[in-house]
Amino acid sequence: KAAWSGLNGLFTVYKPSGVASLRVRDSVETLLLKELNSLKQPDMPQQVRFLPTTVEGNAGKELTLTVTQLPVLAAHPLVRGWRRILISLCDLMASCFCISVLGVGHGNKLLTDLYDAHLTRTYTVRGLFGKATDDFSDTGKLIEKTTFDHVTRDKLERILAVIQGTNHKALLMYSKIDLKTQEAYELAVEGLIRPMEKTPPLITAIRCLQFAPPEFQLEIQCLHETQKYLRKVVHEIGLELKSTAVCTQVRRIRDGFFTLDSALLRTHWNLRNIRKSIQDSRIKVQVELQRNLGHQ
């Protein structure tokens, strides 16, 4: 019972590239169930039954009822089957390295609250100048090759500033907040200005981490994004710089208030570590969700 009671909340795992999020969820679920069902099972509950028996009496054999305790067979593992748990996940990105937030027990409802809070996520995105493909990735069908000798870091950062400014205007529009009010000022101070409904992908911050042509690396903070959208951003940056670019890697390093530091590696997907991760994040989840959902 103690093992089951600790499985209520949110935890994060590190998902390798090329592995579907649903497969990660199923793997975690299978490993947890295997470990839980291998634990010593509690004794079956007993029930009182009045069973008919015969006893010798003055008039010969007489039928009477005897109080007897019998196990509740409905609780027997061979009757009820193996215990099950439901684990939910927050997104379905397949071909990127990322942290994935999973919910178990009461955490399934918390995942819905996390989605409704519309929190930002942070990615590191690697790009390569000089090529264009049909799906904006380096593994897609090659469409065009271009030169990139004229591209400098200053030019790249100017383009990034334009992208951030354009998206910031869209963010204010979708947030539907009167910027002249005290509420807007307080939300801006706390960094809580964002749309409270589903919108097109929005970039809240973007900067260059590395620039070593033809390779470069960006850090992108965004809302409601998809992997294809992030790849397209790299493609459009290449076009704005009078060149071309493809995306070589997408890696999520933050999901809302969850970071890489709290993500469990594949070797740590077990009952003890998952329970500890849920326990460690419980207060933070409660505080952050109350803080972010309280402004809706």
C-alpha positions in Angstrom: 0.0 0.0 0.0 2.8 2.4 0.8 4.4 1.8 -2.6 1.0 2.5 -4.4 0.2 5.6 -2.3 3.4 7.3 -3.3 2.5 7.1 -7.0 0.4 10.3 -7.2 1.8 13.3 -8.9 4.1 14.5 -11.7 7.6 13.4 -12.7 9.9 13.9 -15.7 12.0 11.5 -17.7 14.6 12.2 -20.3 13.5 10.9 -23.7 16.2 10.1 -26.3 15.8 11.1 -29.9 13.9 8.9 -32.3 11.8 7.2 -29.6 8.1 8.1 -29.6 6.8 9.6 -26.4 4.0 7.0 -26.2 6.7 4.3 -26.3 8.5 6.0 -23.4 5.2 6.2 -21.4 4.5 2.5 -22.1 8.1 1.5 -21.0 7.8 3.4 -17.7 4.4 2.0 -17.1 5.6 -1.6 -17.8 8.6 -1.2 -15.6 6.6 0.2 -12.7 3.9 -2.5 -12.9 6.5 -5.3 -13.1 8.2 -3.9 -9.9 4.9 -3.3 -8.1 3.5 -6.7 -8.8 6.8 -8.3 -7.6 6.4 -6.9 -4.2 5.0 -8.9 -1.3 1.2 -8.8 -1.7 -0.9 -7.9 1.4 -2.8 -10.8 3.1 -6.2 -11.4 1.6 -9.0 -9.9 3.7 -11.1 -12.3 5.7 -14.9 -12.4 5.7 -17.3 -14.0 8.2 -19.5 -16.7 6.9 -22.2 -18.9 8.5 -21.7 -22.3 7.0 -24.2 -25.2 7.5 -22.8 -28.2 9.4 -24.3 -31.3 11.0 -23.9 -32.2 14.7 -25.1 -35.1 16.8 -28.1 -34.2 18.8 -30.8 -35.9 21.0 -32.8 -36.6 17.9 -29.8 -37.7 15.8 -28.0 -35.6 13.4 -29.1 -31.9 13.4 -28.3 -29.1 10.9 -26.8 -26.0 12.4 -24.8 -22.9 11.3 -21.2 -22.5 12.3 -19.4 -19.1 12.2 -16.3 -19.4 10.0 -13.7 -17.0 8.6 -12.9 -17.4 4.9 -10.6 -15.4 2.6 -12.3 -13.0 0.1 -11.5 -14.7 -3.2 -12.3 -11.5 -5.1 -9.1 -10.1 -3.8 -7.0 -13.1 -4.9 -4.4 -12.1 -7.6 -5.6 -15.0 -9.8 -9.1 -13.6 -9.6 -8.6 -9.8 -9.9 -5.5 -10.1 -12.1 -2.4 -7.9 -12.0 -2.8 -4.4 -10.7 -2.8 -1.6 -13.3 -1.8 2.0 -13.2 -2.5 4.8 -15.7 0.3 7.1 -16.8 -0.4 10.1 -19.0 2.1 12.3 -20.8 2.1 15.9 -21.9 3.2 15.8 -25.6 4.0 13.6 -28.5 7.3 14.8 -29.9 9.2 11.9 -31.4 12.5 12.8 -33.0 14.0 15.2 -30.5 15.9 14.9 -27.3 13.7 16.3 -24.6 12.4 16.0 -21.1 8.8 14.6 -20.9 6.4 15.3 -18.1 4.5 12.2 -17.0 1.6 12.0 -14.6 0.4 9.0 -12.5 -2.6 8.7 -10.2 -3.7 12.2 -9.3 -1.0 13.5 -11.6 -3.2 12.8 -14.6 -5.4 15.7 -13.5 -2.3 17.8 -12.7 -1.2 17.3 -16.3 -4.4 18.9 -17.5 -3.8 21.9 -15.2 -0.2 22.1 -16.5 -1.5 22.2 -20.1 -4.2 24.9 -19.2 -1.5 27.0 -17.6 0.1 27.6 -21.0 3.7 27.7 -19.7 6.6 28.3 -21.9 9.2 25.7 -22.9 12.9 26.2 -23.7 14.7 24.4 -26.5 18.3 24.4 -27.8 18.1 24.1 -31.6 21.1 23.4 -33.8 21.2 24.5 -37.4 23.4 24.2 -40.5 23.8 26.9 -43.1 24.1 26.2 -46.8 21.3 23.6 -47.4 17.5 23.5 -47.8 15.4 20.3 -47.5 11.8 19.4 -48.0 11.1 19.0 -44.2 13.6 21.6 -42.9 15.8 18.9 -41.3 19.2 17.7 -42.3 17.8 14.2 -43.0 15.2 15.4 -45.5 15.3 15.5 -49.3 17.9 18.0 -50.5 16.3 20.8 -52.5 18.9 23.5 -52.7 22.5 24.4 -51.8 23.6 28.0 -51.2 26.7 30.0 -50.0 26.9 31.3 -46.5 30.2 33.2 -46.4 28.4 36.5 -46.0 26.6 35.4 -42.9 27.9 37.0 -39.7 26.9 36.7 -36.0 25.8 40.3 -36.0 23.5 39.7 -39.0 22.1 36.6 -37.3 21.4 38.4 -34.0 19.6 41.2 -35.8 17.3 38.7 -37.5 16.7 37.1 -34.1 15.8 40.5 -32.6 13.2 41.0 -35.3 11.7 37.6 -34.8 11.4 38.2 -31.0 9.9 41.6 -31.5 7.3 40.4 -34.0 6.3 37.5 -31.7 6.1 39.8 -28.6 3.5 41.9 -30.4 1.5 38.8 -31.2 1.9 37.6 -27.6 0.3 40.8 -26.3 -2.5 40.6 -28.9 -3.4 37.0 -27.9 -3.1 37.7 -24.2 -6.1 40.1 -24.5 -4.9 42.2 -21.6 -5.3 46.0 -21.5 -1.7 47.1 -21.2 -2.7 50.4 -19.4 -4.1 48.6 -16.3 -2.5 47.8 -13.0 -3.1 44.1 -13.7 -1.1 44.2 -16.9 1.8 45.8 -15.0 1.8 43.2 -12.2 1.6 40.3 -14.8 4.5 41.9 -16.7 6.6 42.2 -13.6 6.0 38.5 -12.7 6.5 37.4 -16.4 3.0 36.0 -16.6 1.7 37.8 -19.7 0.7 35.0 -22.1 -2.4 33.8 -23.9 -4.8 31.7 -21.8 -6.1 29.7 -24.7 -4.6 27.7 -27.6 -2.9 30.0 -30.1 -0.4 29.6 -33.1 3.2 29.0 -31.9 4.7 32.0 -30.2 8.4 32.7 -29.5 8.9 34.6 -26.2 12.7 34.7 -26.4 15.4 33.7 -28.8 19.2 34.1 -28.7 22.3 32.7 -30.3 24.4 30.4 -28.2 27.0 29.3 -30.7 28.1 30.6 -34.1 30.7 28.6 -36.0 29.6 28.6 -39.7 28.2 26.6 -41.2 27.0 25.4 -37.7 25.1 27.5 -35.2 23.0 26.9 -32.1 20.0 28.8 -30.8 18.1 28.9 -27.5 14.3 29.3 -28.1 11.7 29.9 -25.5 8.2 29.4 -26.9 4.5 28.5 -26.4 2.3 26.0 -28.3 5.2 24.9 -30.5 5.7 21.8 -32.6 8.9 20.3 -33.7 8.1 21.1 -37.3 7.6 24.8 -36.3 11.1 25.0 -34.7 12.7 23.5 -37.8 10.8 26.0 -39.9 12.2 28.9 -37.8 15.7 27.7 -38.7 14.7 27.5 -42.3 13.3 31.1 -42.3 16.3 32.4 -40.5 18.4 31.1 -43.4 16.2 32.8 -46.0 16.3 36.1 -44.1 20.1 35.9 -44.2 20.0 35.5 -48.0 21.1 31.9 -47.6 19.5 28.6 -46.5 19.6 26.5 -43.3 18.4 23.2 -42.0 17.8 22.0 -38.5 20.1 19.3 -37.2 18.9 18.9 -33.6 16.1 19.9 -31.3 16.5 19.4 -27.6 14.0 20.5 -25.0 15.8 21.6 -21.8 12.8 23.0 -19.9 9.1 22.3 -19.8 7.3 24.9 -17.7 8.9 24.7 -14.2 10.5 21.3 -14.9 14.2 21.3 -16.0 16.8 18.8 -17.0 18.1 18.5 -13.5 14.9 16.7 -12.4 14.6 14.4 -15.4 15.2 10.7 -14.8 17.5 8.9 -17.2 16.5 5.5 -18.6 18.6 3.6 -16.0 16.6 5.4 -13.2 13.1 4.4 -14.4 12.2 2.4 -11.3 9.8 2.6 -8.4 12.2 4.2 -5.9 13.4 7.0 -8.1 10.0 7.8 -9.6 8.5 8.0 -6.1 11.3 10.3 -5.0 10.9 12.5 -8.0 7.2 12.9 -7.4 7.8 13.7 -3.8 10.6 16.2 -4.6 8.4 18.1 -7.1 5.1 18.0 -5.2 5.4 21.4 -3.4 6.9 23.1 -6.5 4.0 21.8 -8.7 1.4 23.0 -6.2 2.9 26.4 -5.8 3.6 27.0 -9.5 0.2 25.8 -10.7 -1.5 28.0 -8.2 0.6 31.0 -9.2 0.0 30.6 -12.9 -3.6 29.5 -12.9 -4.6 32.1 -10.4 -4.2 34.8 -13.0 -6.7 33.4 -15.5 
